[in-house]
């Protein structure tokens, strides 16, 4: 059954390009933006997923969006696409980076390729998009980039050495970029979602060690639509961090107050060794 979203004209006349917008959080953000009146383009690697996403958004919102297939791991192709889109449509108001992947597992079991794949997509894919859009935003003297990290981007979690490394890197990159681009009136925000009910989470769960699954049983994953609405409320401001959910904010605050305490809370159970 289709999920009907309330339409508005809140973002009428504005535009957003959502990378990784064919499923999961990216799809829900694109859907929320379309429902609010924004002109939306979703970008990801899979044409099949993109077409299904476009159809879903049209059914749920009654509004049409566009899509482009691209692998953001390739910088030249990413830059060419963004240059073409700007030439055709003008500079967007928002560029939202949601493309990413997670391969959980204990460090001893992960292959080097797993680390390389996550760093290439999660970090370098984000860098490629930012590098390609930055000159256009600078010329326009405005723009808002939203990069996606994770709760695992500020709290180290056992079973996530590769993923945490890539998401910590996204956080550091985005923080430095925010400071560097502020004089040009370019905003940079960082989305740090918790576990969210997405196809990606379903895939991750197939690879998670049992102790990781048991630890996460205590947590209730958020729905991507809820995450999207929280992001939507923040887009017209200039937040540094967007952390959906009370549990995420609590974890962030505890981590800031006491690294020792957070390390104790997320420790690996002895019976899993």
C-alpha positions in Angstrom: 0.0 0.0 0.0 1.4 3.4 -1.0 2.5 5.8 1.8 0.7 9.1 1.1 2.7 12.1 2.1 1.1 15.4 2.9 2.0 18.0 0.2 3.0 21.6 0.8 4.6 24.5 -1.0 7.2 25.1 1.6 10.1 24.6 -0.7 8.4 25.8 -3.9 11.0 27.2 -6.3 14.0 25.5 -4.6 16.0 22.5 -6.0 17.8 19.6 -4.4 20.0 16.9 -5.8 20.1 13.8 -3.7 23.0 11.4 -4.2 22.1 7.9 -3.1 18.5 8.8 -3.6 17.2 5.6 -5.0 16.6 3.8 -1.7 16.8 4.1 2.1 17.3 7.5 3.8 18.2 9.2 0.5 15.0 8.1 -1.1 12.9 9.3 1.9 14.7 12.6 1.8 14.0 13.0 -1.9 10.4 12.1 -1.4 10.0 14.6 1.5 11.6 17.3 -0.6 9.4 16.6 -3.6 6.3 16.7 -1.4 7.4 20.1 -0.1 7.5 21.5 -3.6 11.2 21.3 -4.4 12.5 20.3 -7.8 14.4 17.0 -7.1 17.0 15.0 -9.0 18.0 11.7 -7.5 21.4 10.1 -8.4 22.7 6.6 -7.9 24.3 3.8 -9.7 21.3 1.5 -10.5 19.0 2.6 -13.2 16.4 0.0 -12.1 16.4 1.3 -8.5 16.2 4.9 -9.8 13.2 4.1 -11.9 11.4 2.4 -9.1 12.2 5.3 -6.8 10.8 7.9 -9.2 7.6 5.9 -9.6 7.3 5.6 -5.8 7.7 9.3 -5.3 5.2 10.1 -8.0 2.6 7.8 -6.5 3.2 9.0 -2.9 3.4 12.7 -3.6 1.8 13.2 -7.0 4.9 15.0 -8.2 7.5 14.2 -10.8 11.2 14.1 -10.2 14.2 13.4 -12.4 17.0 10.9 -12.1 20.5 10.3 -13.3 22.6 7.2 -13.1 26.2 7.7 -12.0 28.9 6.1 -9.9 30.3 8.8 -7.6 33.4 6.8 -7.0 34.5 8.1 -10.5 35.3 11.8 -10.0 35.4 12.7 -13.7 32.0 11.3 -14.4 30.6 12.9 -11.2 32.0 16.3 -12.2 30.7 16.0 -15.8 27.3 15.2 -14.6 27.1 18.1 -12.1 28.5 20.5 -14.7 25.8 19.3 -17.1 23.0 19.6 -14.6 24.1 23.1 -13.6 24.2 24.1 -17.2 20.7 22.7 -17.8 19.0 23.5 -14.5 21.0 26.1 -12.7 22.8 25.7 -9.4 20.7 23.8 -6.8 19.9 25.0 -3.3 20.8 21.7 -1.7 23.2 18.9 -2.5 22.6 15.9 -0.2 25.1 13.0 0.0 23.4 9.8 1.2 25.3 7.3 -0.9 27.2 4.8 1.2 27.7 1.2 2.2 28.5 -0.7 5.4 30.2 -4.1 5.7 30.2 -5.0 9.4 32.4 -7.8 10.8 35.2 -8.3 13.2 38.5 -6.8 12.1 40.2 -10.2 11.9 37.5 -11.3 9.4 37.3 -8.2 7.2 39.3 -8.2 4.1 41.3 -5.2 2.9 38.9 -4.8 0.0 36.1 -4.2 2.5 38.0 -1.2 4.0 38.9 0.1 0.5 35.3 -0.2 -0.8 33.9 1.7 2.2 36.5 4.4 2.1 36.1 4.8 -1.6 32.3 5.2 -1.6 31.7 6.7 1.8 34.5 9.1 2.0 35.9 9.7 -1.6 32.4 9.5 -3.1 31.4 12.3 -0.8 34.6 14.3 -1.6 34.0 13.9 -5.3 30.5 15.3 -5.1 31.6 18.2 -2.9 34.6 18.9 -5.2 32.3 19.0 -8.2 29.6 21.3 -6.8 31.8 23.6 -4.8 32.9 25.9 -7.7 29.2 26.3 -8.7 28.2 27.2 -5.1 31.1 29.6 -4.8 30.1 31.4 -8.0 26.5 31.6 -6.8 27.7 32.7 -3.4 25.3 30.3 -1.7 24.5 26.6 -1.4 24.0 24.0 1.2 25.8 20.6 1.3 24.5 17.8 3.6 26.9 14.9 4.0 26.0 11.7 5.7 28.1 10.2 8.5 26.6 8.0 11.2 26.4 7.5 15.0 29.4 5.2 14.2 31.1 8.4 13.0 31.6 9.7 16.5 31.2 6.6 18.6 33.6 3.6 18.0 31.6 0.4 17.8 33.0 -3.1 17.9 32.2 -5.0 14.6 32.4 -1.7 12.6 36.1 -0.9 12.3 35.9 -0.3 8.6 32.6 1.6 8.6 33.5 3.7 11.6 36.8 4.6 9.9 35.0 5.9 6.8 32.3 7.7 8.7 34.8 9.4 11.1 36.6 10.5 8.0 33.4 12.0 6.5 32.8 13.9 9.8 36.4 15.3 9.8 36.2 16.3 6.2 32.8 17.9 6.5 33.8 19.9 9.6 36.9 21.3 7.9 34.9 22.0 4.8 32.3 23.9 6.7 34.9 26.2 8.2 36.6 26.7 4.8 33.5 27.5 2.9 31.7 29.7 5.4 33.2 32.9 3.9 31.5 32.1 0.6 28.1 31.7 2.2 28.2 27.9 1.6 26.7 25.8 4.3 27.9 22.3 5.3 25.9 20.1 7.6 26.5 16.5 8.8 23.7 14.0 9.1 24.4 11.3 11.7 21.5 8.8 11.6 21.2 5.8 13.9 20.3 2.3 12.7 17.5 2.9 10.2 15.0 0.5 8.6 16.5 0.4 5.1 17.5 -2.2 2.6 21.1 -1.5 3.5 20.4 -2.4 7.2 18.8 -5.7 6.0 22.0 -6.5 4.0 24.3 -5.5 6.9 22.4 -7.8 9.3 23.4 -10.8 7.1 27.1 -10.1 7.9 26.9 -9.0 11.5 28.6 -11.1 14.2 26.1 -12.5 16.6 27.3 -10.3 19.5 26.7 -7.2 17.3 23.2 -8.3 16.5 22.5 -9.0 20.2 23.8 -5.6 21.2 21.6 -3.9 18.6 18.5 -5.8 19.8 18.2 -3.2 22.6 17.8 -0.4 20.0 14.8 0.3 17.9 15.8 1.3 14.3 14.2 4.6 13.1 12.1 4.7 10.0 13.7 6.5 7.1 10.6 8.7 6.7 11.1 10.0 10.2 14.8 10.8 9.5 13.8 12.6 6.3 11.3 14.8 8.1 13.9 15.8 10.7 16.4 16.6 7.9 13.7 18.6 6.0 13.1 20.8 9.1 16.8 21.6 9.3 17.5 22.5 5.6 16.5 26.1 5.8 18.8 26.7 8.7 22.5 26.2 9.1 23.0 23.3 11.6 26.4 21.6 11.9 25.0 18.3 13.2 21.7 16.7 12.3 21.3 13.7 14.7 17.8 12.2 14.4 16.3 10.7 17.6 16.8 11.2 21.3 19.1 8.1 21.6 21.5 9.5 19.0 21.7 12.9 20.8 22.1 11.2 24.1 25.0 9.1 22.8 26.6 12.3 21.3 26.3 14.2 24.6 27.6 11.2 26.7 30.5 10.8 24.3 31.4 14.5 24.6 31.3 14.3 28.4 33.1 11.1 29.0 35.0 9.0 26.5 35.6 6.4 29.2 31.9 6.0 29.9 30.9 5.7 26.3 33.7 3.1 25.7 32.3 1.1 28.7 28.7 1.3 27.3 29.7 0.1 23.8 32.3 -2.5 25.0 32.4 -5.9 23.4 31.0 -8.7 25.5 33.6 -11.1 26.9 31.6 -14.1 25.9 31.9 -13.0 22.2 35.7 -13.4 22.3 
